[in-house]
Amino acid sequence: MSEKTYQKFKIKTEYFNVLREVSQEIDPYVTAFIKSRFDLAPGFKQKILEKYRFGKPQLRPALVRWGYELVGGQDWKKIIPACAAVEIKDTGYYCYDDVLDLRASPDLILIGGIFSSIAYEMINELFETDNCNAAIKASQEIFRLDEINVQAAFLDQYMRNTDEEYYLKKVEGYNFWEQALKIGGLLASGTDEQIEKIETIGLNIGKAYIIANDTWDFGKELEDFRSGKYTLPIIWALQNTTDDDKKILLKFIGKDKLSNQEMDSIKKIMVTCGAIKYGKQRAWELCQKALVLLQTFPDSKTRKMLEFSTTMTQRNKYFDNLKKYDIDSNKF
């Protein structure tokens, strides 16, 4: 193994170790918080606990931690309530997403709603600390997550046969990196300049992640495509591929049941027309903007974690699944 390969392996290992470490600290806090409440309907309490993603590496709370540490915060465990609040808030969004996609029971509306309330109550615990003003600002950012996410969900429901500009508005709304990093920075009492920088870093990486996620969906089971979602790769493909290929894409988009042959045909079109390459390129352009700002912070393990996170928009097993469709070896 070369030194360069070893260093990449090392930082990747450290990255996922941090996500697991955060989970190990957050999970007991969330468990205790929920179990101490909802005694009127214990069955509902159990449903809440079942929906939360215990035991999983947690990126969202790790971002709060990294935002805190990037501007000089010490002992991130002081802000566990904020880390947990962001993960709880996102879990609530997933509940609503399942309902909107008609994949789940309407009970999830109740569960999603209470997750949102729990997030605010967790933030309230920070008001008992010395940095009450930062807690107020953190609470405002939790609301900001709601404000932009609900607008993104609205756009998502009505975004059909649209253009890239409209799609990017949705992407900005679904981005959680901006608020997660900013909450951490605020709780560490970062300067206005530092907060503005990490906010922009989060906005760019967050948008890149969503674009990359929408792109590598074509290396999976085409969930977004089968749901009829017009993501960036599809928008680009419909504007740039051949008329025959457009007909195939329009024929199958929104069709839930697709044969393996039909999925292969769609994946081949998306790769050969350059749509996958374009999605990766747009994600990387956004990451580059974030990396420039990251370089203005002192070198640290936290900065390295965030720098490494940008590579996740370019390499994973789902992108690897699409390489076999790259006949010309230059469309990927």
C-alpha positions in Angstrom: 0.0 0.0 0.0 1.4 3.4 -1.0 1.7 6.2 1.5 -1.0 8.2 -0.3 -3.4 5.2 -0.3 -2.6 4.6 3.4 -3.4 8.2 4.3 -6.7 8.0 2.5 -7.6 4.8 4.3 -6.6 6.3 7.6 -8.7 9.4 7.2 -11.7 7.4 6.0 -11.4 5.1 9.1 -11.2 8.1 11.4 -14.2 9.7 9.7 -16.5 6.8 10.3 -15.0 6.3 13.8 -16.1 9.8 14.6 -19.6 9.2 13.3 -19.9 6.1 15.4 -18.4 7.9 18.5 -21.0 10.6 18.1 -23.8 8.0 17.9 -22.6 6.2 21.0 -22.9 9.5 22.9 -26.2 10.7 21.4 -28.2 7.4 21.5 -28.3 7.1 25.3 -29.3 10.8 25.6 -32.1 10.3 23.1 -33.3 7.1 24.8 -33.4 8.7 28.2 -35.1 11.8 26.9 -37.9 9.9 25.2 -38.4 7.3 27.9 -38.9 10.0 30.5 -41.9 11.2 28.6 -45.0 10.0 26.8 -46.4 7.9 29.7 -50.0 8.5 28.8 -49.6 6.2 25.7 -46.7 3.9 26.2 -47.4 2.3 22.8 -46.8 5.7 21.1 -43.5 6.0 23.1 -42.4 2.7 21.6 -43.3 3.8 18.1 -41.1 6.8 18.5 -38.2 4.7 19.8 -38.6 2.3 16.9 -38.4 5.1 14.3 -35.3 6.7 15.6 -32.1 5.3 14.0 -30.2 3.9 17.0 -26.8 2.3 16.5 -26.1 3.9 13.2 -23.2 6.2 12.4 -24.6 9.7 12.6 -23.5 12.4 10.2 -25.9 15.2 11.2 -24.9 15.4 14.9 -21.2 15.0 13.8 -21.6 18.1 11.7 -22.8 20.1 14.8 -19.7 18.8 16.6 -17.4 19.7 13.7 -18.9 23.2 13.4 -18.3 23.6 17.2 -14.7 22.4 17.0 -13.8 24.2 13.8 -14.2 27.6 15.4 -12.3 26.5 18.6 -15.0 24.9 20.8 -13.7 22.6 23.5 -15.4 19.4 24.8 -18.2 18.9 22.3 -20.1 16.7 24.7 -21.3 20.0 26.3 -23.5 20.4 23.2 -25.0 16.9 23.0 -28.5 18.3 23.3 -27.9 20.3 20.1 -26.3 17.4 18.3 -29.3 15.2 19.2 -31.8 17.9 18.2 -30.5 18.0 14.6 -30.7 14.2 14.3 -34.2 14.1 15.8 -35.3 16.9 13.5 -34.1 15.0 10.5 -35.7 11.8 11.6 -39.0 13.8 11.7 -38.4 14.9 8.1 -38.0 11.3 7.0 -41.3 10.4 8.6 -43.0 13.1 6.6 -41.1 12.1 3.4 -42.4 8.5 3.8 -46.0 9.8 4.1 -45.7 12.1 1.1 -44.3 9.2 -0.9 -47.3 7.1 0.2 -44.9 4.5 1.6 -46.1 4.5 5.2 -49.0 4.8 7.6 -50.5 8.2 8.4 -49.3 7.5 12.0 -46.0 8.8 10.9 -47.5 12.3 10.7 -48.0 12.2 14.5 -44.5 10.7 15.0 -42.9 13.3 12.7 -44.6 16.1 14.5 -43.5 15.0 17.9 -39.9 14.6 16.7 -40.0 18.2 15.7 -41.2 19.2 19.1 -38.6 17.1 20.8 -35.9 18.9 18.9 -36.9 22.2 20.3 -37.2 20.8 23.9 -33.7 19.4 23.6 -32.4 22.9 22.5 -34.2 24.3 25.5 -31.8 22.4 27.8 -29.0 24.6 26.5 -30.7 27.7 28.0 -29.6 26.4 31.4 -26.0 27.0 30.4 -24.0 30.2 30.6 -24.3 30.8 26.9 -28.0 31.6 26.7 -27.7 33.9 23.7 -26.0 31.2 21.6 -28.8 28.8 22.6 -31.4 31.3 21.3 -29.6 31.6 18.0 -29.3 27.7 17.8 -33.1 27.5 18.4 -33.6 30.0 15.5 -31.5 27.7 13.2 -33.7 24.7 14.2 -36.7 26.8 13.0 -34.8 27.7 9.9 -34.4 24.0 9.1 -38.2 23.7 9.2 -38.7 26.9 7.2 -36.5 25.8 4.3 -37.3 22.1 4.4 -41.1 22.5 4.1 -40.6 24.8 1.1 -38.3 22.2 -0.5 -41.0 19.5 0.1 -43.6 21.8 -1.5 -41.3 22.3 -4.5 -40.6 18.6 -4.7 -44.3 17.8 -4.9 -44.9 20.1 -7.9 -41.6 19.9 -9.7 -42.3 18.1 -12.9 -40.6 18.7 -16.3 -38.8 21.7 -14.8 -35.3 23.2 -15.2 -32.1 23.2 -13.2 -32.7 26.5 -11.5 -35.9 25.3 -10.0 -34.3 22.0 -8.9 -31.5 23.9 -7.2 -34.0 25.8 -5.1 -35.3 22.5 -3.8 -31.8 21.3 -3.1 -31.0 24.4 -1.1 -34.1 23.7 1.0 -33.3 20.1 1.7 -29.7 20.9 2.7 -29.1 20.5 6.4 -25.3 21.0 6.5 -25.6 24.7 6.6 -27.7 24.8 9.8 -25.9 21.9 11.5 -22.4 23.5 11.1 -23.8 26.9 12.0 -25.4 25.7 15.2 -22.1 24.2 16.3 -20.3 27.4 15.5 -22.8 29.5 17.4 -22.6 27.3 20.5 -18.8 27.7 20.4 -19.2 31.5 20.3 -17.6 31.8 16.9 -17.0 35.2 15.4 -19.4 36.6 12.8 -16.7 36.0 10.2 -16.3 32.4 11.2 -20.0 31.8 11.4 -20.5 33.2 7.9 -17.7 31.0 6.5 -19.0 27.8 8.0 -22.5 28.7 6.9 -21.3 29.0 3.3 -19.2 25.8 3.7 -22.3 23.9 4.9 -24.5 25.3 2.1 -22.1 24.2 -0.6 -21.3 20.8 0.7 -24.9 20.1 1.6 -26.1 21.0 -1.8 -23.3 18.9 -3.3 -24.4 15.9 -1.2 -28.0 16.1 -2.4 -27.0 16.4 -6.0 -24.6 13.5 -5.6 -27.3 11.4 -3.9 -29.7 12.1 -6.7 -27.0 11.1 -9.1 -25.9 7.9 -7.5 -29.6 6.8 -7.2 -29.1 5.5 -10.7 -26.6 3.1 -9.4 -29.2 1.7 -7.1 -32.8 0.6 -7.7 -33.9 4.0 -9.3 -36.1 4.9 -6.3 -36.3 8.6 -7.3 -36.8 7.8 -11.0 -39.6 5.3 -10.2 -41.2 7.9 -7.9 -41.4 10.3 -10.8 -38.9 12.8 -9.3 -37.1 15.1 -11.7 -33.7 15.2 -10.3 -30.7 17.0 -11.8 -29.4 14.1 -13.9 -32.9 13.5 -15.4 -33.4 17.2 -16.1 -30.0 17.3 -17.8 -30.6 14.1 -19.8 -33.9 15.3 -21.1 -32.2 18.4 -22.5 -29.2 16.7 -23.9 -29.8 13.1 -25.0 -31.3 11.9 -28.3 -35.0 12.1 -29.0 -35.3 8.3 -28.9 -33.7 8.2 -25.5 -35.9 11.0 -24.2 -39.0 8.9 -25.2 -37.7 6.0 -23.2 -37.0 8.1 -20.1 -40.4 9.8 -20.3 -42.1 6.5 -20.8 -40.7 5.0 -17.7 -40.3 7.8 -15.2 -42.8 7.5 -12.5 -43.4 3.8 -13.2 -43.0 2.0 -9.9 -42.5 -1.5 -11.4 -39.6 -1.8 -13.8 -38.0 -5.0 -15.1 -34.2 -5.5 -14.8 -33.9 -5.0 -18.5 -35.8 -1.7 -18.4 -33.6 -0.4 -15.5 -30.5 -1.4 -17.4 -31.8 0.6 -20.4 -32.4 3.7 -18.2 -29.0 3.4 -16.5 -27.2 3.0 -19.8 -28.9 6.1 -21.2 -28.0 8.2 -18.1 -24.4 7.2 -18.3 -23.8 7.4 -22.1 -25.5 10.8 -22.5 -23.3 12.2 -19.8 -26.0 12.9 -17.2 -24.1 11.0 -14.4 -20.9 12.8 -15.2 -22.7 16.1 -15.1 -24.2 15.4 -11.7 -20.9 14.5 -10.2 -19.3 17.5 -11.8 -21.8 20.0 -10.4 -21.4 18.4 -6.9 -17.7 18.7 -7.1 -17.8 22.3 -8.2 -19.8 23.1 -5.1 -17.3 21.1 -2.9 -14.4 23.1 -4.4 -16.0 26.4 -3.2 -16.3 24.9 0.3 -12.7 23.6 0.3 -11.4 27.1 -0.5 -13.1 28.4 2.7 -12.1 25.4 4.8 -8.4 26.2 4.0 -8.8 29.5 5.9 -9.3 27.6 9.1 -6.3 26.2 11.0 -5.2 22.7 10.1 -6.9 20.2 12.4 -8.5 16.8 12.6 -11.9 18.4 12.3 -10.9 20.3 9.2 -9.6 17.1 7.7 -12.9 15.3 8.4 -14.8 18.0 6.5 -12.4 18.0 3.7 -12.7 14.2 3.4 -16.5 14.4 3.4 -16.4 16.2 0.0 -14.8 13.1 -1.6 -18.0 11.1 -0.7 -19.8 13.0 -3.4 -17.5 11.5 -6.0 -16.8 7.9 -4.9 -19.0 5.1 -3.6 -20.2 1.7 -4.5 -23.3 3.1 -6.3 -21.2 5.1 -8.7 -19.0 2.0 -9.2 -22.2 0.1 -10.2 -22.6 2.4 -13.1 -19.1 2.1 -14.6 -20.1 -1.0 -16.6 -22.4 1.2 -18.7 -19.6 3.6 -19.6 -18.8 2.2 -23.0 -16.7 5.2 -24.2 -14.8 5.4 -20.9 -15.2 9.2 -20.9 -18.8 9.7 -19.9 -18.4 9.0 -16.2 
